[in-house]
């Protein structure tokens, strides 16, 4: 019998769960939480019991008993900066996520729900590649403004999983290779992996614009907008993330709709969409300098990587640096489960979370 792993990924209004037996997905479901239900809770942490019960109810619906599980893995939440890979969920981690998370976020519930279900089964709970993975070198933390320190913020879970998968496909070890990975989603982030460590990033608010994010804009002009008196703080935050990018220019954040505009002869849509590809390519070139041009492969992943139009524009500009691999999709559930599977097989060692 193979290892049975339950993966849990809480979002703002849903909890996605998936059950795997080794690499095989047995089922995957998105459990939606109505706004009226969510609004009952003042804090995200207070949703824990409700979401846990919904997950257990779904398992029962599929006729699955938690005693059959080998491990449970939750999406890693807003902890202080952590290393990449797996962590065993322990009391220190739970205390931090319940009482003092880095910020309120639905992902904080991942470890809590995983721990509770794992306890019922008498097994270990894990998180894998938390949203707070930070392995930046000291030189990468200098921003140019002493009051602001650069921190790691990128789609670590999916990008590391795709880099590990590609290394395996090439018959090599992830820890022996250098990758640049661009995650193309509602937000776009890029990172560079140097011999198994995520050493530098371009966050979604400091790089290419995206379907709904402005990306990097001129600081002086942004400051002028903030103090123009035309916009309040919330509106400006939405301009940066939520109402920026494709949505601001073309009134849609759906790349498929943009491509349809282009096919119908909309020249503005073509210019804006190609500009997004242009900026992604610039970001890839920027990160290539981190490893002095020694890049084994460039990976394009995320939901928007399904767009052949966009990826072809990016590829044309960057394939002189290294071969380009298109690995589309968010892949979050698979990434959680496969990372935990490597721990169970002894291919990786889980870290122990500590505040010290």
C-alpha positions as CSV (number, residue, x, y, z in Angstrom):
1,X,0.0,0.0,0.0
2,X,1.2,3.5,-0.8
3,X,1.3,6.6,1.4
4,X,-2.0,8.4,1.7
5,X,-1.6,12.1,2.1
6,X,-4.3,14.7,2.7
7,X,-3.4,18.2,1.5
8,X,-5.3,21.3,2.8
9,X,-5.2,24.7,1.3
10,X,-7.4,27.4,2.9
11,X,-8.3,30.4,0.8
12,X,-10.3,33.5,1.7
13,X,-13.7,32.0,0.9
14,X,-13.0,28.4,0.3
15,X,-10.8,25.5,1.5
16,X,-9.4,23.2,-1.1
17,X,-8.5,19.7,-0.1
18,X,-7.0,16.8,-2.1
19,X,-6.2,13.2,-1.2
20,X,-3.2,11.5,-2.8
21,X,-2.0,7.9,-2.7
22,X,1.7,8.4,-3.5
23,X,1.7,10.5,-6.7
24,X,-1.9,9.5,-7.6
25,X,-4.7,12.0,-6.9
26,X,-7.7,10.2,-5.5
27,X,-9.9,13.3,-5.3
28,X,-9.7,17.0,-5.1
29,X,-12.5,19.3,-4.0
30,X,-13.0,23.0,-3.4
31,X,-15.2,23.5,-0.3
32,X,-16.8,26.9,-0.6
33,X,-17.7,29.0,2.5
34,X,-20.6,31.4,2.0
35,X,-19.8,35.1,2.7
36,X,-22.5,35.1,5.4
37,X,-20.7,32.2,7.2
38,X,-17.3,33.9,6.9
39,X,-18.7,37.3,8.2
40,X,-19.6,35.7,11.5
41,X,-16.0,35.6,12.5
42,X,-14.0,38.6,13.6
43,X,-10.6,36.9,13.0
44,X,-9.4,34.3,10.5
45,X,-8.3,32.0,13.4
46,X,-11.9,31.8,14.7
47,X,-12.9,30.0,11.4
48,X,-10.8,27.0,12.4
49,X,-13.6,24.7,13.9
50,X,-16.0,25.5,11.0
51,X,-13.4,24.7,8.3
52,X,-12.1,21.6,10.1
53,X,-15.6,20.2,10.3
54,X,-16.3,20.9,6.6
55,X,-13.0,19.1,5.7
56,X,-14.0,16.0,7.9
57,X,-17.5,16.0,6.4
58,X,-16.0,15.9,2.9
59,X,-13.8,13.0,3.8
60,X,-16.8,11.1,5.2
61,X,-18.7,11.9,2.0
62,X,-15.9,10.1,0.1
63,X,-16.1,7.2,2.5
64,X,-12.6,7.9,3.7
65,X,-11.5,7.3,7.3
66,X,-8.7,9.5,8.7
67,X,-7.1,6.4,10.2
68,X,-6.1,5.5,6.7
69,X,-3.9,8.6,6.4
70,X,-0.1,8.5,6.4
71,X,0.3,12.3,6.8
72,X,-1.6,15.6,6.6
73,X,-0.1,18.7,5.1
74,X,-1.5,22.2,5.3
75,X,-0.6,25.3,3.4
76,X,2.1,27.2,5.4
77,X,0.8,30.4,6.8
78,X,2.2,33.8,7.9
79,X,5.0,32.7,10.1
80,X,8.2,34.7,10.6
81,X,10.5,34.0,7.7
82,X,11.2,30.3,7.3
83,X,13.4,28.0,5.2
84,X,12.1,26.1,2.2
85,X,10.8,22.6,2.4
86,X,8.8,20.8,5.1
87,X,8.2,21.7,8.7
88,X,6.6,19.4,11.3
89,X,3.6,21.3,12.8
90,X,4.4,21.7,16.5
91,X,2.9,23.7,19.4
92,X,5.3,26.6,18.9
93,X,4.1,27.0,15.3
94,X,0.4,26.7,16.4
95,X,0.9,29.4,19.1
96,X,2.5,31.8,16.6
97,X,-0.3,31.3,14.0
98,X,-3.0,31.6,16.6
99,X,-1.7,34.5,18.7
100,X,0.8,36.4,16.7
101,X,0.9,35.7,12.9
102,X,2.9,38.1,10.7
103,X,-0.5,39.1,9.2
104,X,-4.1,37.9,9.1
105,X,-4.4,35.4,6.2
106,X,-6.5,32.3,5.5
107,X,-3.3,30.3,5.0
108,X,-2.7,30.5,8.7
109,X,-5.5,27.9,9.1
110,X,-3.6,25.3,7.1
111,X,-1.3,24.1,9.9
112,X,-4.1,24.3,12.5
113,X,-6.5,22.1,10.5
114,X,-3.8,19.7,9.5
115,X,-2.6,19.3,13.1
116,X,-6.1,18.6,14.4
117,X,-6.8,15.9,11.7
118,X,-3.4,14.4,12.1
119,X,-4.0,14.1,15.9
120,X,-7.2,12.2,15.2
121,X,-5.2,9.7,13.1
122,X,-2.2,9.6,15.4
123,X,0.2,10.8,12.7
124,X,2.3,13.8,11.9
125,X,1.1,17.1,10.4
126,X,3.4,19.2,8.1
127,X,3.5,22.4,6.2
128,X,5.5,22.7,3.0
129,X,7.0,25.7,1.4
130,X,5.2,28.3,3.4
131,X,4.2,31.6,1.8
132,X,7.0,33.1,4.1
133,X,9.9,31.1,2.7
134,X,12.9,33.4,2.8
135,X,16.4,32.3,1.9
136,X,17.7,35.6,0.5
137,X,21.4,36.4,0.8
138,X,22.4,39.5,2.8
139,X,23.3,41.4,-0.4
140,X,19.8,40.8,-1.7
141,X,18.2,42.4,1.3
142,X,19.6,45.9,0.8
143,X,16.9,48.1,-0.8
144,X,18.5,51.5,-1.1
145,X,16.4,52.9,1.7
146,X,17.5,51.9,5.2
147,X,14.0,52.0,6.6
148,X,12.9,49.3,4.1
149,X,14.6,45.9,4.0
150,X,13.9,43.6,1.0
151,X,12.2,40.4,2.0
152,X,11.3,37.2,0.2
153,X,7.8,37.2,-1.3
154,X,7.0,35.0,-4.2
155,X,5.0,31.9,-5.2
156,X,7.5,29.6,-3.5
157,X,5.2,26.5,-3.3
158,X,4.6,26.1,-7.0
159,X,7.9,27.5,-8.3
160,X,10.0,25.1,-6.1
161,X,7.8,22.2,-7.0
162,X,8.2,22.8,-10.7
163,X,12.0,23.3,-10.4
164,X,12.2,20.0,-8.5
165,X,10.0,18.2,-11.1
166,X,12.1,19.6,-14.0
167,X,15.4,18.6,-12.3
168,X,14.0,15.0,-11.9
169,X,12.9,15.0,-15.6
170,X,16.4,16.0,-16.6
171,X,17.9,13.2,-14.5
172,X,19.6,15.7,-12.2
173,X,19.3,16.9,-8.6
174,X,17.5,20.1,-7.8
175,X,20.3,21.0,-5.4
176,X,22.9,20.9,-8.2
177,X,21.0,23.2,-10.6
178,X,20.2,26.9,-11.1
179,X,16.7,27.9,-12.2
180,X,14.8,31.1,-12.9
181,X,11.0,30.6,-12.4
182,X,8.3,33.0,-13.3
183,X,4.9,32.3,-11.8
184,X,2.3,33.9,-14.1
185,X,-1.0,34.2,-12.3
186,X,-3.4,37.0,-11.1
187,X,-0.2,38.3,-9.6
188,X,3.2,37.7,-11.2
189,X,6.3,36.9,-9.2
190,X,9.8,35.6,-10.2
191,X,12.5,33.9,-8.3
192,X,15.9,32.4,-8.8
193,X,17.0,29.0,-7.3
194,X,20.7,28.5,-6.8
195,X,21.7,25.0,-6.0
196,X,18.5,24.2,-4.0
197,X,18.0,27.6,-2.3
198,X,15.6,30.4,-3.3
199,X,18.2,33.2,-3.1
200,X,16.4,36.2,-4.7
201,X,12.9,37.2,-5.8
202,X,11.0,39.8,-7.7
203,X,7.7,40.1,-5.8
204,X,4.4,40.7,-7.4
205,X,4.4,44.4,-6.4
206,X,8.0,45.1,-7.5
207,X,8.3,43.5,-11.0
208,X,6.1,42.9,-14.1
209,X,2.5,44.1,-14.1
210,X,0.0,41.2,-14.1
211,X,-3.7,40.6,-14.8
212,X,-4.7,42.5,-11.7
213,X,-1.5,44.1,-10.3
214,X,0.4,47.2,-11.3
215,X,3.8,45.7,-10.5
216,X,6.8,48.0,-10.3
217,X,5.9,51.7,-11.0
218,X,8.0,54.9,-10.7
219,X,8.3,55.7,-7.0
220,X,8.1,59.5,-7.4
221,X,4.9,59.3,-9.6
222,X,3.3,56.9,-7.1
223,X,4.1,59.2,-4.2
224,X,2.6,62.1,-6.1
225,X,-0.6,60.1,-6.7
226,X,-0.8,59.1,-3.0
227,X,-0.6,62.8,-2.0
228,X,-2.7,64.2,-4.9
229,X,-5.9,64.2,-2.7
230,X,-7.8,62.2,-5.4
231,X,-7.5,58.8,-3.8
232,X,-7.8,57.3,-0.3
233,X,-5.4,54.7,1.0
234,X,-7.7,51.7,0.2
235,X,-8.1,52.9,-3.4
236,X,-4.3,53.2,-3.9
237,X,-3.7,49.8,-2.4
238,X,-6.3,48.4,-4.9
239,X,-4.5,50.2,-7.8
240,X,-1.4,48.3,-6.8
241,X,-3.0,44.9,-6.2
242,X,-6.5,44.1,-7.4
243,X,-7.4,46.8,-9.9
244,X,-4.0,47.3,-11.7
245,X,-2.4,45.7,-14.7
246,X,-4.6,44.2,-17.4
247,X,-7.7,45.1,-15.4
248,X,-6.8,48.8,-15.3
249,X,-5.9,49.0,-19.0
250,X,-8.5,46.7,-20.5
251,X,-11.2,46.3,-17.9
252,X,-10.6,42.5,-17.6
253,X,-8.2,40.3,-15.6
254,X,-9.0,37.3,-17.8
255,X,-6.1,36.6,-20.2
256,X,-8.4,34.6,-22.4
257,X,-10.6,37.6,-22.9
258,X,-7.6,39.7,-23.7
259,X,-6.5,37.2,-26.3
260,X,-9.9,37.3,-27.9
261,X,-9.7,41.1,-28.1
262,X,-6.3,40.7,-29.9
263,X,-7.7,38.2,-32.3
264,X,-10.5,40.6,-33.1
265,X,-8.0,43.3,-34.1
266,X,-7.7,45.3,-30.8
267,X,-4.3,46.9,-31.1
268,X,-4.3,48.4,-27.6
269,X,-4.9,45.0,-26.1
270,X,-2.0,43.5,-28.1
271,X,0.3,46.3,-27.0
272,X,-0.6,45.9,-23.3
273,X,-0.5,42.1,-23.3
274,X,2.8,42.1,-25.1
275,X,4.1,44.7,-22.6
276,X,3.3,42.2,-19.8
277,X,5.4,39.6,-21.6
278,X,8.1,42.1,-22.2
279,X,8.3,43.0,-18.5
280,X,8.4,39.3,-17.4
281,X,11.3,38.8,-19.8
282,X,13.1,41.8,-18.3
283,X,12.6,40.3,-14.8
284,X,14.1,37.0,-16.0
285,X,17.1,38.8,-17.4
286,X,17.5,40.7,-14.1
287,X,17.6,37.5,-12.0
288,X,20.1,35.9,-14.4
289,X,22.7,38.3,-13.1
290,X,22.2,36.9,-9.6
291,X,23.8,33.6,-10.7
292,X,26.2,35.3,-13.1
293,X,24.3,34.0,-16.1
294,X,24.8,30.3,-15.1
295,X,21.1,29.3,-15.6
296,X,20.3,25.7,-16.3
297,X,16.6,26.4,-17.2
298,X,13.9,29.0,-17.2
299,X,10.5,27.8,-16.1
300,X,7.2,29.6,-16.9
301,X,4.4,28.3,-14.6
302,X,1.1,29.5,-13.1
303,X,-2.4,29.7,-14.7
304,X,-1.5,32.3,-17.3
305,X,1.3,30.1,-18.6
306,X,-1.4,28.2,-20.5
307,X,-1.4,31.2,-22.8
308,X,0.8,30.2,-25.8
309,X,0.7,33.8,-27.1
310,X,2.2,35.2,-23.9
311,X,4.7,32.4,-23.3
312,X,5.9,32.6,-26.9
313,X,6.7,36.3,-26.5
314,X,8.6,35.7,-23.3
315,X,10.5,32.7,-24.7
316,X,11.6,34.7,-27.8
317,X,13.3,37.3,-25.5
318,X,14.9,35.0,-22.9
319,X,15.9,31.7,-24.6
320,X,19.3,33.1,-25.3
321,X,19.9,32.8,-21.5
322,X,18.8,29.2,-21.0
323,X,16.3,26.6,-22.3
324,X,12.7,27.6,-21.5
325,X,10.3,25.0,-20.1
326,X,6.5,25.7,-20.0
327,X,4.9,24.1,-16.9
328,X,1.4,25.7,-16.6
329,X,-1.0,25.6,-13.7
330,X,-1.1,26.6,-10.0
331,X,-0.2,23.0,-8.9
332,X,-0.6,23.9,-5.2
333,X,-2.2,20.7,-4.0
334,X,0.2,18.5,-5.9
335,X,3.1,20.6,-4.6
336,X,2.0,20.1,-1.0
337,X,1.4,16.4,-1.3
338,X,4.5,15.6,-3.3
339,X,6.7,17.5,-0.9
340,X,5.3,15.6,2.0
341,X,5.7,12.3,0.1
342,X,9.4,13.0,-0.3
343,X,9.6,13.4,3.5
344,X,7.8,10.1,4.1
345,X,10.1,8.4,1.7
346,X,13.2,9.8,3.4
347,X,14.2,11.8,0.4
348,X,13.9,15.1,2.4
349,X,14.1,15.8,6.1
350,X,11.4,17.9,7.8
351,X,12.6,20.8,9.8
352,X,11.4,21.5,13.4
353,X,9.9,24.9,13.8
354,X,11.4,27.0,16.6
355,X,11.1,30.7,17.6
356,X,14.7,30.8,18.7
